[in-house]
Amino acid sequence: MRIMLQIADTFLPYWHIYQGNSVMKDNGATPIELQSIIDAHDNAFVVIDENYTIVAANRAYSDAYDVDPAEIVGSKCHKVSHHSDVPCHINGEDCPHKKVFDTGEPHQVLHIHFDQNKQEEHVRIKGSPIRGANGQLYLGESVFPVAKSHELNCDEQRMLGSSPAFMACIEEISSAAKSDAPILLNGESGVGKEMAAEFAHKKSPRCDKPFVSIDCKAISEDIFESELFGHERGAYDGCVGRRHGLIETADSGTLFMDEVGEIPLSIQGRLLRVLESGKFRRMGGREDLAVDIRVVCATHNNLRKMVDDGIFRADLYYRIAGISITIPPLRERRADIPSLVEALIKKLKNKNGNQCKVTRESTELLRRYDYPGNIRELQNILQKAAALSTNGIITPDLLELDEFANIYQNPLADRRMFPRGHDDANGKRSMTELESDHIRSLLSQFNGHRSKVADVLKISERTLYRKLKQYGLQDVGKKRGDGASRPE
């Protein structure tokens, strides 16, 4: 039974397409059946009315969400794809339905839907305005899969988030994975570059082949060559047998080189030859060996500057930076922090073996922290808090956050308001203002000597210096020519 567009309890078996793609009811134009147009889409496609009701869908859409074609017409779109009783914009999401009906213009978004297995799936949605024969506006929605939930798993961890910055990054990696071009992942320490590399491998045509990882900064220069290229018997003193290197182990698959900027300059030329020719020799070997690998590299360094400084080869840089992607730091995706906290805390127990829980105040405090160490630091903070907890409840006083722990205990901080980030209706001051004023007062008290201020606040001088820059307090309490310490 074919699904037809239902409008006002009647089926319109045909939409008439006229020049300029405008929809005409009559004029002698060739009639085209709506359902055949929808079914021509390889991806999931659905037509939705102003009340969020599905009025037509293709088989791919029905299959994607495991809804019988006979039942899908008349269902609410947010109920099918989001498993939600309300439209997604009410939950704070960027809703293509609302945008198209508000503006009459096409709109694209990244969303998390639930697939036919009731699992989360990252998708890109292209919403387009469609006019019926009577001029009534509808939403035509194309759904393009980006990543399944299982593809975001890495060992016992998972790439998790729904913030715009995170979802845009996931789509960028997913798109890059389809080619065989080298990928360079840029980002601060702890943002999850190895998980991103493994995700790229899982989304690539090489997904059923080896994924081999090497941490370039963890291998000393004297054994780097052997680790990467392998060796033949007698290649050096004490070498008694042949060994395959990581390049050879990754044959037909993906080689992930973390902190690629740490590769010794003496090795970079040999690596370049492998990437350009697909040939290499083991240490002590005389025979060229062929290898087929896809290389994904990661760094938190500025490789361009390293090239300018002569410590990284320019030709190698351009060879590995085929597709350059930046992983956003955690402070740029704060909306994801509660979900990350929830996922990480499930793996932790306190010293008495009890499952830990995080209070609402602690979650808000964690959401507002800057995380110089990113996700790795968040995990460390939660682990320490769980170890300190006696009852399994993680409260703000157990979170060792340099920037906030002292403020929380400061008598200036109104605990009834904690941890709000804005003034309320009664004009009470934000935590940011309290922190800034407290640091200003200490700087004046100690004549700008930052080491003393840091000792009082129980934070490092580096953390204090970052806060001084944030609040514009670098010169507070200092006299002209003052030599107060400044960490570099």
Order of alpha helices (4+ residues) and beta strands (2+ residues): beta-beta-beta-beta-alpha-beta-beta-alpha-alpha-alpha-alpha-beta-beta-beta-beta-beta-alpha-beta-alpha-beta-alpha-beta-beta-alpha-beta-alpha-beta-beta-beta-alpha-alpha-beta-alpha-beta-alpha-alpha-beta-alpha-alpha-alpha-alpha
